Amino acid sequence: ISLYSLSQLFPQYSSDMLVVFLQYMELCQEISQDFLTFTNLMIKEEESSDEMKSLLFFPALIRDTERPRKIRETFQFGWCLQCSNPHQFFVPRFLHVLLLHLAYNYALPKSESSIPYLHRLCDIWKNGIHWLDTDGVETVVELVDNNQCVVLLMSCQQNFENNMIKLRKEVISEI
């Protein structure tokens, strides 16, 4: 949603105040229009104001609440990062930023082109992301157990084990 659209809905409030409030309540993340243009999710426009360049991502607008059924149930590798205190949990903002970051960094195909495009074999749902990369590796990152555990699950096609090991190291470092 563009900041311009939001300011049109709430003309009595300052745009900056709305964004700060929504981010503080962990309802949205600010995304640069340049990011969407870079990933070909948005066509570059000639001229636009700062309000038009600023976009807000509302994870609550993701309709899928469960992992898609097409994703396999068994994986070759699993890793988890778990809160050690039962009263601690990963905040929604952490997951939202992590999902966007993983989608941007790993759901893109490796290409010699200077302008990448989104690899369309990516699913995002309320608590996770799943993608297949061009190196034969399938990956799921998901928040489970009442937001207390981040799980990484991976599988690969035969003879692609080295690609999976390399990607596993990178994704764990990102998390």
Disulfide bonds with the S-S distance in Angstrom:
none
